[in-house]
Amino acid sequence: MSIGTAGSGSCHNRGFWSGLLRSYVFLVILAVLVPLALVQPFSGLLSYTWISYFNPHEYTYGFTRHLPVALMVAIPTLLGLLFTTERKLPTFTRETFLLLSLWIWFLLTTANVSQSAELTHHWVDTEQKLGLVSKTFLMLFASLMLVTNAKRLRHWYLVTAGIFAIFATKSFVFGILTAGQYKVYGPPNSMLADNNDFGLAMNIALPMFLCLARTESSRPWRWVFRAAIPMGIVTVVLTFSRGAMLGLLILLMVWAMKSRYKVLGAAGLSLVVLILFLAAPQAWIQRMETLRTAPQTDASARSRLRAWEFAARFSRDHPLLGGGFETFTQPLYARYAIEETHGPHSIYFQMLAEHGIPGLLLFLALIASCYLSCRTIVRDLGDKDSPGHLGEYARMVQLSLVTFLVSGAFLGRAYFDLFYQLVATVIILKYLASQERDTQELELTESIDDVEFDHQLVQLLPHTTR
């Protein structure tokens, strides 16, 4: 017993000093990133992306864990955006209009909460959530101004996908060491902390790994993202999330269908699924087996059904403006004689209850518009040797949207940062595709002019006679 106590104290001390060292290292990094964001706001956008998804301060010790690090980088980035010459106005597309309309609708539904006696009990939560969502949208429009070319788009996704590749590697190693008996989670106190959210995010990241594995000119980077694909799949499995697992299966099916070699893709999909079920730990198999009897026996599934019933009944009474952000509250559940459950458990029912039918329609229209725009880009540029690989990025967005729609049916993550990054990517891709088409048309026009000039020159030259 004494040996165990001594060992525990030693481990605790090592953990303390390790955390303290990470704190000082993080402070040094932050001291570089903050002024850099002011001078080079695109670097600030990359830093903000890293902080938002990776939550590096959560791996430190002491006061650094409570610093508003995202805000500390966002403010100089936005200030630098005002003065930099390396920016453009956000491209006004169909998606830009829908995104702005959705933001304005959020403001209206929030204002309605403050004026409604039935809803004012959650006004503080609604106001706080509006602030968080508005911060996401503000940085989203900053990205539309700062990602001005294909090179910057690539760097943005190298950072984003790189973060999830690190998560996938850590989770894969953890799963091997523990024989897959325990769930994996995202960074603590983050939007990825819950295993379900982590599984959703990893599903969205898988097409990013595929895109970069195909498009990167650097062989080491290509191999990094090729290795991240199977580790990411294993990570989704290790979350033990049924919603994420369904999203993964649909993603792999669509992935195989969109492959040039569909028969080979289908065979590969079957092999992956077979390996998953043969190698999966018993605890995971038991968890997945509850899908068949979930509505009758599983408390989590029953809570989802109660949340969906509440959303449907509440929307009949509030079809236009809904109940605003965070409307799934105990007083409102009690009004409909439904047992309270935590959260909306679906992006669709979440939008319906919180922002009414117009909010849901705007949300669905935004997703549909993004998918259709990507299809157009793939059709026009997908098979061409595009310098920026725009067709591959468009395919990436399509696959990520598919898994978001499937997994999101069981998760209340309608305001997921990673989803809105995909929306911004579509707007950026449309701008870059337009630039590329203009360049191609100009080159074609110049080529035709050169041919016509050569023809006219030949006509003017004196003909030799015999």
FENSUL-V407673 format. One record per residue. RES is the residue in three letters. D_CENTER is the distance of its C-alpha to the mean C-alpha in whole Angstrom. Layout:
res=RES d_center=D_CENTER
res=RES d_center=D_CENTER
//
This chain:
res=MET d_center=48
res=SER d_center=49
res=ILE d_center=47
res=GLY d_center=44
res=THR d_center=44
res=ALA d_center=44
res=GLY d_center=42
res=SER d_center=39
res=GLY d_center=40
res=SER d_center=40
res=CYS d_center=36
res=HIS d_center=36
res=ASN d_center=37
res=ARG d_center=35
res=GLY d_center=32
res=PHE d_center=33
res=TRP d_center=34
res=SER d_center=31
res=GLY d_center=29
res=LEU d_center=31
res=LEU d_center=31
res=ARG d_center=27
res=SER d_center=28
res=TYR d_center=30
res=VAL d_center=28
res=PHE d_center=25
res=LEU d_center=27
res=VAL d_center=28
res=ILE d_center=25
res=LEU d_center=24
res=ALA d_center=27
res=VAL d_center=26
res=LEU d_center=23
res=VAL d_center=24
res=PRO d_center=27
res=LEU d_center=25
res=ALA d_center=22
res=LEU d_center=25
res=VAL d_center=27
res=GLN d_center=24
res=PRO d_center=21
res=PHE d_center=19
res=SER d_center=19
res=GLY d_center=19
res=LEU d_center=15
res=LEU d_center=15
res=SER d_center=16
res=TYR d_center=14
res=THR d_center=11
res=TRP d_center=13
res=ILE d_center=14
res=SER d_center=11
res=TYR d_center=9
res=PHE d_center=13
res=ASN d_center=15
res=PRO d_center=18
res=HIS d_center=21
res=GLU d_center=20
res=TYR d_center=22
res=THR d_center=25
res=TYR d_center=28
res=GLY d_center=30
res=PHE d_center=29
res=THR d_center=26
res=ARG d_center=24
res=HIS d_center=24
res=LEU d_center=24
res=PRO d_center=21
res=VAL d_center=20
res=ALA d_center=17
res=LEU d_center=20
res=MET d_center=22
res=VAL d_center=20
res=ALA d_center=18
res=ILE d_center=22
res=PRO d_center=24
res=THR d_center=21
res=LEU d_center=21
res=LEU d_center=25
res=GLY d_center=25
res=LEU d_center=23
res=LEU d_center=27
res=PHE d_center=29
res=THR d_center=27
res=THR d_center=28
res=GLU d_center=25
res=ARG d_center=23
res=LYS d_center=23
res=LEU d_center=23
res=PRO d_center=20
res=THR d_center=21
res=PHE d_center=22
res=THR d_center=20
res=ARG d_center=20
res=GLU d_center=16
res=THR d_center=18
res=PHE d_center=20
res=LEU d_center=18
res=LEU d_center=16
res=LEU d_center=19
res=SER d_center=21
res=LEU d_center=18
res=TRP d_center=18
res=ILE d_center=22
res=TRP d_center=22
res=PHE d_center=20
res=LEU d_center=23
res=LEU d_center=26
res=THR d_center=25
res=THR d_center=25
res=ALA d_center=28
res=ASN d_center=29
res=VAL d_center=29
res=SER d_center=31
res=GLN d_center=34
res=SER d_center=34
res=ALA d_center=36
res=GLU d_center=34
res=LEU d_center=31
res=THR d_center=32
res=HIS d_center=32
res=HIS d_center=28
res=TRP d_center=28
res=VAL d_center=27
res=ASP d_center=24
res=THR d_center=23
res=GLU d_center=24
res=GLN d_center=22
res=LYS d_center=18
res=LEU d_center=19
res=GLY d_center=19
res=LEU d_center=16
res=VAL d_center=14
res=SER d_center=16
res=LYS d_center=16
res=THR d_center=12
res=PHE d_center=13
res=LEU d_center=16
res=MET d_center=14
res=LEU d_center=12
res=PHE d_center=16
res=ALA d_center=17
res=SER d_center=14
res=LEU d_center=16
res=MET d_center=19
res=LEU d_center=18
res=VAL d_center=17
res=THR d_center=20
res=ASN d_center=20
res=ALA d_center=19
res=LYS d_center=20
res=ARG d_center=18
res=LEU d_center=15
res=ARG d_center=15
res=HIS d_center=16
res=TRP d_center=12
res=TYR d_center=11
res=LEU d_center=14
res=VAL d_center=13
res=THR d_center=9
res=ALA d_center=10
res=GLY d_center=13
res=ILE d_center=12
res=PHE d_center=10
res=ALA d_center=14
res=ILE d_center=16
res=PHE d_center=14
res=ALA d_center=15
res=THR d_center=19
res=LYS d_center=19
res=SER d_center=19
res=PHE d_center=21
res=VAL d_center=23
res=PHE d_center=24
res=GLY d_center=24
res=ILE d_center=27
res=LEU d_center=28
res=THR d_center=28
res=ALA d_center=29
res=GLY d_center=26
res=GLN d_center=27
res=TYR d_center=25
res=LYS d_center=21
res=VAL d_center=19
res=TYR d_center=16
res=GLY d_center=14
res=PRO d_center=15
res=PRO d_center=18
res=ASN d_center=17
res=SER d_center=14
res=MET d_center=11
res=LEU d_center=11
res=ALA d_center=14
res=ASP d_center=15
res=ASN d_center=15
res=ASN d_center=14
res=ASP d_center=11
res=PHE d_center=11
res=GLY d_center=12
res=LEU d_center=9
res=ALA d_center=6
res=MET d_center=9
res=ASN d_center=9
res=ILE d_center=6
res=ALA d_center=7
res=LEU d_center=11
res=PRO d_center=11
res=MET d_center=10
res=PHE d_center=13
res=LEU d_center=15
res=CYS d_center=15
res=LEU d_center=16
res=ALA d_center=18
res=ARG d_center=20
res=THR d_center=20
res=GLU d_center=20
res=SER d_center=24
res=SER d_center=24
res=ARG d_center=25
res=PRO d_center=24
res=TRP d_center=21
res=ARG d_center=21
res=TRP d_center=22
res=VAL d_center=20
res=PHE d_center=17
res=ARG d_center=19
res=ALA d_center=20
res=ALA d_center=17
res=ILE d_center=16
res=PRO d_center=19
res=MET d_center=18
res=GLY d_center=15
res=ILE d_center=16
res=VAL d_center=19
res=THR d_center=16
res=VAL d_center=15
res=VAL d_center=19
res=LEU d_center=19
res=THR d_center=17
res=PHE d_center=20
res=SER d_center=17
res=ARG d_center=19
res=GLY d_center=16
res=ALA d_center=14
res=MET d_center=17
res=LEU d_center=17
res=GLY d_center=14
res=LEU d_center=15
res=LEU d_center=18
res=ILE d_center=17
res=LEU d_center=15
res=LEU d_center=18
res=MET d_center=20
res=VAL d_center=18
res=TRP d_center=18
res=ALA d_center=22
res=MET d_center=23
res=LYS d_center=21
res=SER d_center=23
res=ARG d_center=26
res=TYR d_center=28
res=LYS d_center=27
res=VAL d_center=30
res=LEU d_center=29
res=GLY d_center=25
res=ALA d_center=26
res=ALA d_center=29
res=GLY d_center=26
res=LEU d_center=24
res=SER d_center=27
res=LEU d_center=27
res=VAL d_center=24
res=VAL d_center=24
res=LEU d_center=28
res=ILE d_center=27
res=LEU d_center=25
res=PHE d_center=27
res=LEU d_center=30
res=ALA d_center=29
res=ALA d_center=27
res=PRO d_center=28
res=GLN d_center=31
res=ALA d_center=29
res=TRP d_center=25
res=ILE d_center=28
res=GLN d_center=29
res=ARG d_center=26
res=MET d_center=25
res=GLU d_center=28
res=THR d_center=28
res=LEU d_center=26
res=ARG d_center=29
res=THR d_center=31
res=ALA d_center=28
res=PRO d_center=29
res=GLN d_center=33
res=THR d_center=32
res=ASP d_center=29
res=ALA d_center=28
res=SER d_center=25
res=ALA d_center=25
res=ARG d_center=28
res=SER d_center=26
res=ARG d_center=23
res=LEU d_center=26
res=ARG d_center=27
res=ALA d_center=24
res=TRP d_center=24
res=GLU d_center=28
res=PHE d_center=28
res=ALA d_center=25
res=ALA d_center=27
res=ARG d_center=30
res=PHE d_center=29
res=SER d_center=28
res=ARG d_center=31
res=ASP d_center=33
res=HIS d_center=30
res=PRO d_center=29
res=LEU d_center=28
res=LEU d_center=27
res=GLY d_center=26
res=GLY d_center=26
res=GLY d_center=23
res=PHE d_center=20
res=GLU d_center=21
res=THR d_center=24
res=PHE d_center=24
res=THR d_center=27
res=GLN d_center=30
res=PRO d_center=33
res=LEU d_center=31
res=TYR d_center=31
res=ALA d_center=34
res=ARG d_center=35
res=TYR d_center=34
res=ALA d_center=36
res=ILE d_center=33
res=GLU d_center=32
res=GLU d_center=29
res=THR d_center=26
res=HIS d_center=23
res=GLY d_center=20
res=PRO d_center=19
res=HIS d_center=18
res=SER d_center=16
res=ILE d_center=14
res=TYR d_center=17
res=PHE d_center=20
res=GLN d_center=18
res=MET d_center=18
res=LEU d_center=21
res=ALA d_center=23
res=GLU d_center=21
res=HIS d_center=22
res=GLY d_center=24
res=ILE d_center=24
res=PRO d_center=24
res=GLY d_center=20
res=LEU d_center=19
res=LEU d_center=21
res=LEU d_center=19
res=PHE d_center=15
res=LEU d_center=16
res=ALA d_center=18
res=LEU d_center=15
res=ILE d_center=13
res=ALA d_center=16
res=SER d_center=17
res=CYS d_center=14
res=TYR d_center=15
res=LEU d_center=18
res=SER d_center=18
res=CYS d_center=16
res=ARG d_center=19
res=THR d_center=21
res=ILE d_center=20
res=VAL d_center=20
res=ARG d_center=24
res=ASP d_center=25
res=LEU d_center=24
res=GLY d_center=22
res=ASP d_center=26
res=LYS d_center=27
res=ASP d_center=27
res=SER d_center=24
res=PRO d_center=24
res=GLY d_center=21
res=HIS d_center=20
res=LEU d_center=18
res=GLY d_center=19
res=GLU d_center=17
res=TYR d_center=14
res=ALA d_center=14
res=ARG d_center=15
res=MET d_center=11
res=VAL d_center=10
res=GLN d_center=12
res=LEU d_center=12
res=SER d_center=8
res=LEU d_center=9
res=VAL d_center=12
res=THR d_center=11
res=PHE d_center=9
res=LEU d_center=12
res=VAL d_center=14
res=SER d_center=12
res=GLY d_center=12
res=ALA d_center=15
res=PHE d_center=16
res=LEU d_center=14
res=GLY d_center=14
res=ARG d_center=11
res=ALA d_center=11
res=TYR d_center=10
res=PHE d_center=7
res=ASP d_center=6
res=LEU d_center=2
res=PHE d_center=4
res=TYR d_center=7
res=GLN d_center=6
res=LEU d_center=6
res=VAL d_center=9
res=ALA d_center=11
res=THR d_center=10
res=VAL d_center=13
res=ILE d_center=15
res=ILE d_center=15
res=LEU d_center=16
res=LYS d_center=19
res=TYR d_center=20
res=LEU d_center=21
res=ALA d_center=22
res=SER d_center=24
res=GLN d_center=25
res=GLU d_center=26
res=ARG d_center=28
res=ASP d_center=30
res=THR d_center=31
res=GLN d_center=32
res=GLU d_center=34
res=LEU d_center=36
res=GLU d_center=36
res=LEU d_center=38
res=THR d_center=40
res=GLU d_center=41
res=SER d_center=42
res=ILE d_center=44
res=ASP d_center=46
res=ASP d_center=47
res=VAL d_center=48
res=GLU d_center=50
res=PHE d_center=51
res=ASP d_center=53
res=HIS d_center=54
res=GLN d_center=56
res=LEU d_center=57
res=VAL d_center=59
res=GLN d_center=60
res=LEU d_center=62
res=LEU d_center=63
res=PRO d_center=67
res=HIS d_center=68
res=THR d_center=70
res=THR d_center=73
res=ARG d_center=75
//
